[in-house]
């Protein structure tokens, strides 16, 4: 996040952590270049549009512990980071609940142009009550209705990205004084339950048109949404079997929506503590844990789930709660095979927060990572930082070469490529993706226009 800390609760206090520089471009450029040179696919930027004020009924704890606050806008970082990198993709979180598809479509088309097709959209519907209050709503839109609205939001965006401008609309013909052929630009004529967008997209087609689509739906309604729209799915679970069950569920739902289940890629969150030796890694873990702030973890979990855990003991069992916030973060522990307490979930003896942690030298971490991928049925990881930029530099310098020796890292691109092309082998959405039907409809309209 564009914040002093996100899920590395309390680690901003570590003497080597640099996230206090989060409001400087030099900090972000340094981190982006580590990832680019370290052969990461994507720099993923999470976001939220409200303070964490569920825990204890106020934002005091999150502000005091630096947990997800103060918080700046990550979308504004991307252009500068793209200019300072060559291959790295940028996945940015934007909420469908507090944005408008006509405006968002232009933002992502602009970024897709400026990055050379290296941008992805992490689609969220938002989960914070504070966001609803401060953006004009008395309360949050009910959980499942947020996804209904998001479905229509995506339809509008797809029409703008895929069905408004023909591929050859921009002709740049100096002799005839025509920059864009108006006959090849079409209004989308959308009138739905939540949005009315009659006219054409503002921007000419970008390299990917539709950005690579990321999503993390974990509730039953969220899983349907991910199965319909996502190309890369962030999947969570209390343990490896829980993650595998969620992967299998979403693949099955993707088939239900007419998509090839194998076209979806799945990643899960992991923290990694690595050093030249196993003893060095263990010492580094112990050092990091001295700064871990469980109160920050509780403040984040309370706001994310909509449940105030401030009056509960850490040994309280996490159970079912009726909430319009992030249901999947509750169900991943409440529905697990074993009873999970707040302590076990948020303050594990050998880890940090809710993410599984791998510890060891490079060969050991690579072994553990390969086992994790097999056990979960996932294809990659969302690497969670502990100390920035140290966590990413350690992984890039120690683990990536070991993974490369095992054939587990994509070859370095010989030329700049789009993010979707790098991950999925094509610049545009697949033919079985719902966005493609607007591309196909445009092609049919174009043919009729040429022959009519």
C-alpha positions as CSV (number, residue, x, y, z in Angstrom):
1,X,0.0,0.0,0.0
2,X,1.0,3.6,-0.4
3,X,1.3,3.8,3.3
4,X,3.8,3.4,6.2
5,X,2.6,-0.1,6.8
6,X,-0.1,-2.5,5.6
7,X,0.1,-6.2,6.7
8,X,3.6,-5.9,8.3
9,X,2.1,-4.7,11.6
10,X,4.6,-2.7,13.6
11,X,7.6,-3.3,11.4
12,X,7.8,0.3,10.3
13,X,9.8,0.7,13.6
14,X,12.5,-1.7,12.5
15,X,15.8,0.3,12.0
16,X,16.2,-1.0,8.4
17,X,12.7,-0.4,7.3
18,X,12.3,2.4,4.8
19,X,8.5,2.7,4.5
20,X,8.5,6.0,6.4
21,X,9.7,7.3,3.0
22,X,6.4,6.2,1.4
23,X,5.5,9.7,0.4
24,X,8.7,10.2,-1.8
25,X,9.1,9.0,-5.3
26,X,12.7,7.9,-4.6
27,X,11.5,5.2,-2.2
28,X,9.0,3.7,-4.7
29,X,11.5,3.9,-7.6
30,X,14.1,2.0,-5.6
31,X,11.5,-0.7,-4.7
32,X,10.2,-1.0,-8.3
33,X,13.7,-1.4,-9.7
34,X,14.5,-4.1,-7.2
35,X,11.4,-6.0,-8.5
36,X,12.1,-5.3,-12.1
37,X,15.7,-6.4,-12.0
38,X,14.6,-9.3,-9.7
39,X,12.3,-10.7,-12.4
40,X,9.0,-10.1,-10.6
41,X,6.0,-10.1,-12.8
42,X,3.9,-7.5,-11.1
43,X,4.2,-4.8,-8.5
44,X,0.8,-5.2,-6.7
45,X,-0.5,-2.1,-5.0
46,X,-3.5,-2.5,-2.6
47,X,-5.7,0.3,-1.6
48,X,-8.6,1.4,0.6
49,X,-10.6,4.6,0.8
50,X,-11.4,4.8,4.5
51,X,-9.7,4.8,7.9
52,X,-9.7,1.6,10.1
53,X,-12.1,2.6,12.8
54,X,-13.9,-0.6,13.8
55,X,-11.5,-1.7,16.5
56,X,-12.6,0.0,19.7
57,X,-15.0,2.1,17.8
58,X,-12.4,4.6,16.5
59,X,-9.4,5.0,14.2
60,X,-7.1,5.7,17.1
61,X,-5.3,2.3,17.2
62,X,-4.7,2.2,13.4
63,X,-3.4,5.7,13.5
64,X,-1.2,5.2,16.5
65,X,0.3,1.9,15.2
66,X,0.7,3.2,11.6
67,X,-1.6,0.4,10.3
68,X,-2.8,1.3,6.8
69,X,-2.7,5.0,7.7
70,X,-1.8,7.5,6.7
71,X,-2.7,6.3,3.2
72,X,-2.1,7.9,-0.2
73,X,-3.4,7.1,-3.7
74,X,-1.4,4.3,-5.5
75,X,-2.8,5.0,-8.9
76,X,-0.7,8.2,-9.1
77,X,2.5,6.3,-8.6
78,X,2.3,4.1,-11.7
79,X,3.4,6.5,-14.5
80,X,6.6,7.4,-12.6
81,X,7.4,3.8,-11.7
82,X,6.8,2.6,-15.3
83,X,9.2,5.3,-16.6
84,X,11.9,3.9,-14.2
85,X,11.4,0.2,-15.1
86,X,11.4,-1.9,-18.3
87,X,9.4,-5.1,-17.8
88,X,7.6,-4.9,-14.4
89,X,3.8,-4.9,-14.4
90,X,1.7,-2.8,-12.1
91,X,-1.5,-4.1,-10.5
92,X,-3.5,-1.4,-8.9
93,X,-6.6,-1.7,-6.7
94,X,-9.6,0.5,-7.5
95,X,-13.1,0.0,-6.0
96,X,-16.2,-0.4,-8.2
97,X,-18.3,0.9,-5.4
98,X,-16.8,4.4,-5.2
99,X,-15.7,4.9,-8.8
100,X,-17.6,5.4,-12.1
101,X,-16.8,3.1,-15.1
102,X,-16.7,6.0,-17.6
103,X,-13.9,7.7,-15.6
104,X,-12.1,4.6,-14.5
105,X,-12.0,3.3,-18.1
106,X,-10.1,6.4,-19.1
107,X,-7.7,6.1,-16.2
108,X,-6.7,2.6,-17.0
109,X,-6.5,3.2,-20.7
110,X,-4.2,6.1,-20.0
111,X,-2.0,4.0,-17.8
112,X,-2.0,1.1,-20.3
113,X,-0.6,3.5,-22.9
114,X,2.0,5.1,-20.6
115,X,3.2,1.7,-19.3
116,X,3.3,0.1,-22.7
117,X,0.6,-2.4,-21.7
118,X,2.0,-3.2,-18.3
119,X,-1.0,-2.4,-16.1
120,X,-3.5,-4.6,-14.2
121,X,-6.6,-3.7,-12.3
122,X,-7.3,-5.4,-9.0
123,X,-11.1,-5.3,-8.8
124,X,-12.6,-4.8,-5.3
125,X,-16.0,-3.8,-4.0
126,X,-14.6,-2.2,-0.8
127,X,-15.3,-3.4,2.8
128,X,-14.9,-0.4,5.1
129,X,-17.8,1.3,6.8
130,X,-15.8,4.5,7.0
131,X,-15.4,4.6,3.2
132,X,-19.2,4.4,2.8
133,X,-19.8,7.2,5.3
134,X,-17.3,9.5,3.8
135,X,-18.3,8.9,0.2
136,X,-22.0,9.8,0.6
137,X,-23.6,6.6,1.9
138,X,-25.2,6.2,5.3
139,X,-24.1,2.6,5.4
140,X,-22.3,0.2,3.1
141,X,-24.2,-1.2,0.2
142,X,-25.1,-4.8,1.2
143,X,-22.4,-7.3,0.4
144,X,-24.0,-9.2,-2.5
145,X,-25.5,-6.1,-4.0
146,X,-22.0,-4.6,-4.2
147,X,-21.1,-7.5,-6.5
148,X,-24.3,-7.0,-8.6
149,X,-23.2,-3.4,-9.1
150,X,-19.7,-4.5,-9.9
151,X,-20.9,-6.9,-12.6
152,X,-22.6,-4.1,-14.4
153,X,-19.6,-1.8,-13.8
154,X,-17.5,-4.4,-15.6
155,X,-20.0,-4.7,-18.5
156,X,-19.7,-0.9,-19.0
157,X,-15.9,-0.9,-18.8
158,X,-15.7,-3.8,-21.3
159,X,-18.0,-2.0,-23.7
160,X,-15.8,1.1,-23.5
161,X,-12.5,-0.7,-23.7
162,X,-13.4,-3.4,-26.3
163,X,-16.5,-2.2,-28.1
164,X,-16.2,1.6,-28.6
165,X,-13.2,2.3,-30.8
166,X,-12.3,0.1,-33.8
167,X,-8.7,-1.1,-34.1
168,X,-8.1,1.2,-37.1
169,X,-10.1,4.2,-35.9
170,X,-7.0,6.3,-35.4
171,X,-5.7,6.9,-39.0
172,X,-3.4,10.0,-38.5
173,X,-3.8,10.9,-42.1
174,X,-2.0,14.3,-42.6
175,X,-2.9,14.6,-46.3
176,X,-6.7,14.3,-45.7
177,X,-6.6,16.1,-42.3
178,X,-8.1,13.2,-40.5
179,X,-6.7,12.1,-37.1
180,X,-9.6,9.8,-36.1
181,X,-12.2,8.3,-38.4
182,X,-15.5,9.2,-36.7
183,X,-17.3,6.3,-38.4
184,X,-15.0,3.9,-36.5
185,X,-15.9,5.3,-33.0
186,X,-19.1,4.1,-31.5
187,X,-21.3,5.1,-28.5
188,X,-21.9,2.1,-26.2
189,X,-25.6,2.9,-25.5
190,X,-25.5,1.4,-22.0
191,X,-28.5,1.9,-19.8
192,X,-28.7,-0.4,-16.8
193,X,-29.8,-0.6,-13.1
194,X,-26.7,1.3,-11.8
195,X,-25.2,3.1,-14.8
196,X,-26.2,5.0,-17.9
197,X,-23.3,5.6,-20.4
198,X,-24.7,6.3,-23.9
199,X,-21.6,7.6,-25.6
200,X,-18.1,6.6,-26.8
201,X,-15.0,6.0,-24.8
202,X,-12.8,9.1,-24.4
203,X,-9.5,7.3,-25.2
204,X,-8.1,5.5,-28.2
205,X,-7.4,1.8,-27.8
206,X,-4.3,0.9,-25.7
207,X,-2.0,-2.1,-26.1
208,X,-4.1,-4.4,-23.9
209,X,-7.4,-2.5,-24.2
210,X,-8.7,-4.2,-21.1
211,X,-6.1,-4.3,-18.4
212,X,-5.1,-7.6,-16.9
213,X,-7.8,-8.4,-14.4
214,X,-7.0,-9.4,-10.8
215,X,-9.5,-10.3,-8.2
216,X,-9.7,-11.8,-4.7
217,X,-13.3,-12.9,-4.2
218,X,-13.6,-15.4,-1.3
219,X,-17.3,-15.3,-0.4
220,X,-19.7,-17.4,-2.4
221,X,-20.8,-14.4,-4.4
222,X,-17.2,-13.2,-4.7
223,X,-16.1,-16.5,-6.0
224,X,-18.7,-16.3,-8.8
225,X,-17.5,-12.8,-9.6
226,X,-13.9,-14.0,-9.8
227,X,-14.8,-17.0,-11.9
228,X,-16.5,-14.8,-14.4
229,X,-14.1,-11.9,-14.7
230,X,-10.7,-12.5,-13.2
231,X,-7.6,-13.7,-15.1
232,X,-5.4,-13.9,-11.9
233,X,-7.1,-14.7,-8.6
234,X,-5.7,-13.9,-5.2
235,X,-6.9,-16.9,-3.2
236,X,-6.9,-17.2,0.6
237,X,-7.4,-19.9,3.1
238,X,-6.5,-20.9,6.7
239,X,-4.1,-23.5,5.4
240,X,-3.0,-25.2,2.2
241,X,-6.0,-27.6,2.0
242,X,-8.4,-24.6,2.4
243,X,-6.7,-22.7,-0.4
244,X,-6.8,-25.7,-2.7
245,X,-10.6,-26.1,-2.0
246,X,-11.1,-22.4,-3.0
247,X,-9.0,-22.9,-6.1
248,X,-11.0,-25.9,-7.2
249,X,-14.3,-24.1,-6.4
250,X,-13.4,-21.1,-8.6
251,X,-12.2,-23.3,-11.4
252,X,-15.5,-25.2,-11.4
253,X,-17.4,-21.9,-11.4
254,X,-15.3,-20.6,-14.3
255,X,-16.5,-23.6,-16.4
256,X,-20.0,-22.7,-15.4
257,X,-19.5,-19.2,-16.8
258,X,-18.2,-20.7,-20.1
259,X,-14.5,-20.1,-19.5
260,X,-11.6,-22.5,-19.7
261,X,-10.9,-23.3,-16.0
262,X,-7.2,-23.7,-16.8
263,X,-7.0,-20.1,-18.2
264,X,-7.2,-18.7,-14.6
265,X,-4.0,-18.3,-12.6
266,X,-4.1,-18.5,-8.8
267,X,-1.7,-16.9,-6.3
268,X,-1.7,-16.9,-2.5
269,X,0.0,-14.6,0.0
270,X,3.3,-15.7,1.5
271,X,5.9,-14.0,3.7
272,X,9.5,-15.2,3.2
273,X,12.5,-14.8,5.6
274,X,15.6,-15.9,3.9
275,X,19.4,-15.6,4.6
276,X,22.6,-17.2,3.4
277,X,22.2,-19.9,6.1
278,X,19.3,-21.4,8.0
279,X,20.7,-20.1,11.3
280,X,20.9,-16.6,9.8
281,X,17.3,-16.8,8.6
282,X,16.1,-17.9,12.1
283,X,18.0,-15.0,13.7
284,X,16.5,-12.6,11.2
285,X,13.0,-13.9,12.0
286,X,13.6,-13.5,15.7
287,X,14.8,-9.9,15.1
288,X,11.7,-9.1,13.0
289,X,9.3,-10.5,15.5
290,X,10.6,-8.1,18.2
291,X,8.7,-5.4,16.3
292,X,5.5,-7.2,15.4
293,X,2.4,-5.3,16.8
294,X,-0.5,-7.6,17.4
295,X,-2.8,-4.6,18.2
296,X,-2.2,-3.3,14.7
297,X,-3.1,-6.8,13.3
298,X,-6.3,-6.8,15.4
299,X,-7.2,-3.2,14.2
300,X,-6.8,-4.3,10.6
301,X,-8.7,-7.6,10.9
302,X,-11.5,-5.8,12.8
303,X,-11.9,-3.2,10.1
304,X,-11.6,-5.7,7.2
305,X,-14.3,-8.1,8.7
306,X,-16.5,-5.5,10.3
307,X,-16.2,-7.1,13.7
308,X,-14.8,-5.3,16.7
309,X,-12.4,-7.7,18.4
310,X,-11.1,-5.1,20.8
311,X,-12.9,-6.6,23.8
312,X,-11.9,-10.2,23.1
313,X,-9.0,-12.3,24.4
314,X,-6.4,-13.5,21.9
315,X,-7.4,-17.0,22.6
316,X,-11.0,-16.3,21.5
317,X,-12.1,-18.7,18.7
318,X,-13.0,-16.9,15.5
319,X,-16.5,-17.9,14.6
320,X,-19.2,-16.9,12.1
321,X,-20.4,-13.3,12.1
322,X,-23.1,-11.7,10.0
323,X,-21.3,-8.8,8.3
324,X,-21.3,-6.8,5.1
325,X,-17.6,-6.4,5.1
326,X,-15.0,-9.0,4.1
327,X,-16.8,-12.3,4.7
328,X,-14.0,-14.4,3.2
329,X,-11.6,-13.3,5.9
330,X,-14.0,-14.6,8.5
331,X,-15.0,-17.8,6.7
332,X,-11.4,-18.8,6.0
333,X,-10.9,-19.4,9.7
334,X,-14.4,-20.1,10.8
335,X,-14.9,-22.9,8.2
336,X,-11.4,-24.4,8.7
337,X,-11.0,-28.0,9.8
338,X,-9.6,-26.9,13.2
339,X,-10.7,-24.2,15.5
340,X,-8.7,-21.0,14.9
341,X,-8.2,-18.4,17.7
342,X,-7.3,-14.8,17.2
343,X,-3.8,-15.6,18.4
344,X,-3.3,-18.5,16.0
345,X,-4.6,-16.5,13.1
346,X,-3.1,-13.1,13.7
347,X,0.0,-13.7,15.8
348,X,1.5,-17.1,15.0
349,X,4.6,-18.2,16.8
350,X,6.7,-18.5,13.6
351,X,5.1,-15.9,11.3
352,X,3.5,-12.5,10.7
353,X,-0.2,-11.8,10.6
354,X,-2.5,-13.9,8.4
355,X,0.1,-14.9,5.8
356,X,2.0,-18.2,5.8
357,X,5.7,-17.7,6.4
358,X,8.6,-19.6,4.9
359,X,12.0,-19.4,6.7
360,X,15.4,-20.7,5.7
361,X,18.3,-20.5,3.3
362,X,17.5,-20.2,-0.4
363,X,17.4,-23.9,-1.3
364,X,15.1,-24.6,1.8
365,X,12.8,-21.7,0.9
366,X,12.6,-22.9,-2.7
367,X,11.8,-26.4,-1.5
368,X,9.1,-25.1,0.8
369,X,7.7,-22.9,-2.0
370,X,7.5,-25.7,-4.5
371,X,5.7,-27.8,-1.8
372,X,3.3,-25.0,-1.1
373,X,2.4,-24.6,-4.8
374,X,1.8,-28.3,-5.0
375,X,-0.3,-28.5,-1.9
376,X,-2.4,-25.4,-2.7
377,X,-2.8,-25.9,-6.5
378,X,-1.7,-22.4,-7.1
379,X,0.7,-21.1,-9.8
380,X,2.5,-18.3,-7.9
381,X,2.7,-16.1,-4.8
382,X,1.9,-12.6,-3.7
383,X,5.1,-11.9,-1.7
384,X,4.2,-10.0,1.5
385,X,6.9,-7.7,2.7
386,X,8.1,-7.6,6.3
387,X,10.8,-5.0,6.2
388,X,11.0,-2.8,3.1
389,X,12.8,-3.0,0.8
390,X,14.9,-5.6,2.5
391,X,12.3,-8.4,2.1
392,X,12.1,-8.0,-1.6
393,X,15.8,-7.5,-2.1
394,X,16.5,-10.7,-0.1
395,X,14.1,-12.7,-2.2
396,X,15.4,-11.2,-5.5
397,X,19.1,-11.8,-4.6
398,X,18.8,-15.2,-2.9
399,X,15.6,-17.0,-3.8
400,X,15.1,-16.0,-7.4
401,X,18.4,-17.4,-8.6
402,X,17.6,-20.7,-6.9
403,X,14.1,-20.8,-8.5
404,X,15.7,-19.9,-11.8
405,X,18.0,-22.9,-11.6
406,X,14.9,-25.1,-11.1
407,X,13.1,-23.6,-14.1
408,X,10.5,-21.9,-11.9
409,X,11.0,-18.3,-13.1
410,X,9.9,-16.9,-16.4
411,X,12.9,-16.1,-18.8
412,X,13.9,-12.5,-19.0
413,X,11.9,-10.9,-21.8
414,X,14.1,-10.1,-24.8
415,X,11.9,-7.1,-25.5
416,X,9.2,-5.1,-23.7
417,X,5.9,-7.0,-23.6
418,X,2.4,-6.4,-22.3
419,X,1.7,-7.8,-18.8
420,X,-1.0,-10.1,-20.1
421,X,1.3,-11.3,-22.9
422,X,4.0,-12.0,-20.3
423,X,1.7,-14.0,-18.0
424,X,-0.9,-15.4,-20.4
425,X,0.8,-15.4,-23.8
426,X,-1.6,-12.8,-25.4
427,X,-2.1,-9.1,-25.3
428,X,-5.9,-9.1,-25.5
429,X,-8.5,-11.0,-23.4
430,X,-9.2,-14.6,-24.4
431,X,-12.2,-15.3,-26.6
432,X,-14.0,-17.0,-23.8
433,X,-13.7,-14.0,-21.5
434,X,-16.9,-11.9,-21.1
435,X,-15.1,-8.8,-22.4
436,X,-14.6,-10.5,-25.7
437,X,-18.2,-10.5,-26.7
438,X,-18.1,-6.7,-27.0
439,X,-15.1,-7.0,-29.2
440,X,-16.9,-9.6,-31.3
441,X,-20.0,-7.4,-31.5
442,X,-17.9,-4.5,-32.7
443,X,-16.4,-6.6,-35.4
444,X,-19.8,-7.6,-36.6
445,X,-21.1,-4.0,-36.6
446,X,-18.0,-3.0,-38.5
447,X,-18.5,-5.6,-41.2
448,X,-22.2,-4.6,-41.6
449,X,-21.1,-0.9,-41.8
450,X,-18.6,-1.6,-44.5
451,X,-21.1,-3.7,-46.6
452,X,-24.2,-1.8,-45.8
